[in-house]
Amino acid sequence: AIRIHHWLKNLLLFIPPFFAHEIFQFSVLWRLALAFFSFSLCASGAYLLNDLRDLEADRAHPSKRFRPLASGQLPQETAKMAIPVLLIASVSLTFVLPPLFLAVLALYFAFTVAYSWRLKRAPLVDVLVLAGLYTLRVIAGGAATGIPLSFWLLAFSMFIFLSLGLVKRYTELSNLVAQGGD
């Protein structure tokens, strides 16, 4: 339910120190580890919130119906209690990081919730928001470590994530057309 397999996306936090050739400094790795777990716990809280919001739709979906909440394996009350625990744990890890990291994390959570509640239903906006959420992970890596980000890194990140998102949507639409026979 907390989708630990999605935590891999948070390895994007490691990009700024990698390209700054500071990845192997202990203090940088320590801050990155805290930032990684903070981001991951925050994302897990957002996933649970999204699953509670989309419960009925997930139950009717061919693959999402097997998710723990939709299938009934995880009681709704447990999920409701887990969300604040995950978010508090996430924020707790930020107290030893620069304040800018907490601001980026809060922005990430706000956009994730907005995406779950409304933006994912707006064509093209959904892809832009997803690309932005991936780019925010790169920004968070810089914020956690104090490594300045170049315009080029941010531009490339947004470009690559937007391109991947558009390819994914194109594939989904192609599959729908193929299934419909058109």
C-alpha positions as CSV (number, residue, x, y, z in Angstrom):
1,A,0.0,0.0,0.0
2,I,2.9,2.4,0.6
3,R,4.5,1.3,-2.7
4,I,8.1,0.9,-1.6
5,H,8.9,-0.1,-5.2
6,H,8.1,3.5,-6.2
7,W,10.7,4.8,-3.8
8,L,13.3,4.2,-6.5
9,K,12.1,7.4,-8.2
10,N,13.6,9.2,-5.2
11,L,17.1,8.2,-6.3
12,L,16.7,11.3,-8.5
13,L,17.7,13.3,-5.4
14,F,21.2,11.9,-5.9
15,I,21.6,13.6,-9.3
16,P,22.9,17.1,-8.2
17,P,25.7,15.7,-6.0
18,F,26.6,13.1,-8.6
19,F,27.1,15.7,-11.3
20,A,28.9,18.1,-8.8
21,H,31.3,15.2,-8.0
22,E,30.4,15.4,-4.3
23,I,28.5,12.1,-4.1
24,F,31.1,10.3,-2.1
25,Q,31.4,12.9,0.7
26,F,30.0,11.4,4.0
27,S,28.1,14.6,4.9
28,V,26.5,14.7,1.5
29,L,25.6,11.0,1.6
30,W,24.1,11.4,5.1
31,R,21.9,14.3,4.0
32,L,20.9,12.4,0.9
33,A,19.9,9.4,2.9
34,L,17.7,11.5,5.2
35,A,16.2,13.3,2.2
36,F,15.6,10.0,0.4
37,F,13.7,8.5,3.3
38,S,11.8,11.8,4.0
39,F,10.7,12.0,0.3
40,S,9.8,8.3,0.3
41,L,7.7,8.5,3.4
42,C,5.9,11.6,2.1
43,A,5.2,9.9,-1.2
44,S,3.8,6.9,0.6
45,G,1.5,9.1,2.6
46,A,0.3,10.7,-0.6
47,Y,-0.2,7.2,-2.3
48,L,-2.4,6.2,0.6
49,L,-4.4,9.4,0.4
50,N,-4.8,8.9,-3.3
51,D,-6.0,5.3,-2.8
52,L,-8.5,6.4,-0.3
53,R,-9.8,9.1,-2.6
54,D,-10.0,6.7,-5.6
55,L,-11.2,3.7,-3.7
56,E,-14.4,3.0,-5.8
57,A,-12.7,3.7,-9.1
58,D,-9.8,1.4,-8.1
59,R,-12.2,-1.4,-7.2
60,A,-13.6,-1.3,-10.7
61,H,-10.2,-1.1,-12.4
62,P,-8.7,-4.3,-13.9
63,S,-5.4,-4.0,-12.2
64,K,-5.8,-1.4,-9.4
65,R,-8.5,-3.6,-7.8
66,F,-5.7,-5.7,-6.4
67,R,-4.2,-2.9,-4.4
68,P,-4.4,-3.5,-0.7
69,L,-7.1,-0.8,0.0
70,A,-9.2,-1.6,-3.1
71,S,-9.1,-5.4,-2.4
72,G,-9.9,-5.0,1.3
73,Q,-6.6,-6.4,2.5
74,L,-5.8,-3.1,4.2
75,P,-8.6,-1.6,6.3
76,Q,-9.5,2.0,5.5
77,E,-9.0,3.0,9.2
78,T,-5.5,1.6,9.2
79,A,-4.7,3.7,6.1
80,K,-6.2,6.8,7.6
81,M,-4.0,6.4,10.7
82,A,-0.9,5.6,8.6
83,I,-1.1,8.8,6.6
84,P,-0.3,11.3,9.4
85,V,2.3,8.9,10.8
86,L,4.1,8.7,7.5
87,L,3.9,12.5,7.0
88,I,5.1,13.3,10.5
89,A,8.0,10.8,10.1
90,S,8.8,12.4,6.8
91,V,8.9,16.0,8.2
92,S,10.9,14.8,11.3
93,L,13.7,13.7,9.0
94,T,14.0,17.2,7.6
95,F,14.9,19.0,10.8
96,V,18.6,18.3,10.2
97,L,18.4,19.4,6.6
98,P,18.4,22.9,5.2
99,P,15.0,24.6,5.5
100,L,14.8,24.8,1.7
101,F,14.5,21.0,1.5
102,L,11.3,21.2,3.7
103,A,9.9,23.8,1.4
104,V,10.5,21.6,-1.7
105,L,9.0,18.6,0.1
106,A,5.9,20.6,1.0
107,L,5.6,21.8,-2.6
108,Y,6.0,18.2,-3.8
109,F,3.2,17.0,-1.4
110,A,0.9,19.9,-2.4
111,F,1.3,19.1,-6.1
112,T,0.9,15.4,-5.5
113,V,-2.4,15.9,-3.7
114,A,-3.5,18.4,-6.3
115,Y,-2.6,15.9,-9.0
116,S,-4.5,13.1,-7.2
117,W,-7.6,15.2,-6.6
118,R,-7.9,17.2,-9.8
119,L,-5.0,17.6,-12.2
120,K,-4.7,14.0,-13.3
121,R,-8.0,14.4,-15.1
122,A,-6.8,17.4,-17.2
123,P,-5.2,16.2,-20.5
124,L,-1.7,17.5,-20.9
125,V,-1.7,19.2,-17.5
126,D,-1.3,15.7,-16.0
127,V,1.9,15.1,-18.0
128,L,3.3,18.5,-17.1
129,V,2.6,18.0,-13.4
130,L,4.2,14.5,-13.5
131,A,7.3,15.9,-15.2
132,G,7.4,18.7,-12.6
133,L,7.2,16.2,-9.8
134,Y,10.2,14.3,-11.1
135,T,12.1,17.5,-11.5
136,L,11.2,18.5,-8.0
137,R,13.1,15.4,-6.8
138,V,16.2,16.7,-8.5
139,I,15.6,20.2,-7.0
140,A,15.2,18.5,-3.6
141,G,18.6,16.8,-4.0
142,G,20.2,20.1,-4.4
143,A,18.2,21.6,-1.5
144,A,19.2,18.8,0.8
145,T,22.9,19.0,0.1
146,G,23.3,22.7,-0.6
147,I,24.5,22.0,-4.1
148,P,23.4,24.7,-6.5
149,L,21.6,23.5,-9.6
150,S,22.4,24.7,-13.1
151,F,19.8,26.0,-15.5
152,W,20.9,23.3,-17.9
153,L,20.4,20.5,-15.4
154,L,16.9,21.7,-14.6
155,A,16.0,22.3,-18.3
156,F,17.3,18.9,-19.3
157,S,15.4,17.2,-16.4
158,M,12.2,18.9,-17.3
159,F,12.7,18.0,-21.0
160,I,13.5,14.3,-20.4
161,F,10.7,13.8,-17.9
162,L,8.2,15.6,-20.1
163,S,9.3,13.5,-23.1
164,L,9.0,10.3,-21.1
165,G,5.5,11.3,-19.9
166,L,4.3,12.1,-23.4
167,V,5.6,8.8,-24.7
168,K,3.8,7.0,-21.9
169,R,0.5,8.8,-22.7
170,Y,0.9,8.2,-26.4
171,T,1.4,4.4,-25.7
172,E,-1.7,4.4,-23.4
173,L,-3.8,6.1,-26.1
174,S,-2.5,3.7,-28.8
175,N,-3.4,0.8,-26.6
176,L,-6.9,2.1,-26.1
177,V,-7.4,2.6,-29.8
178,A,-6.1,-0.9,-30.5
179,Q,-8.5,-2.4,-27.9
180,G,-11.4,-0.4,-29.3
181,G,-10.7,-1.6,-32.8
182,D,-10.4,2.0,-34.3
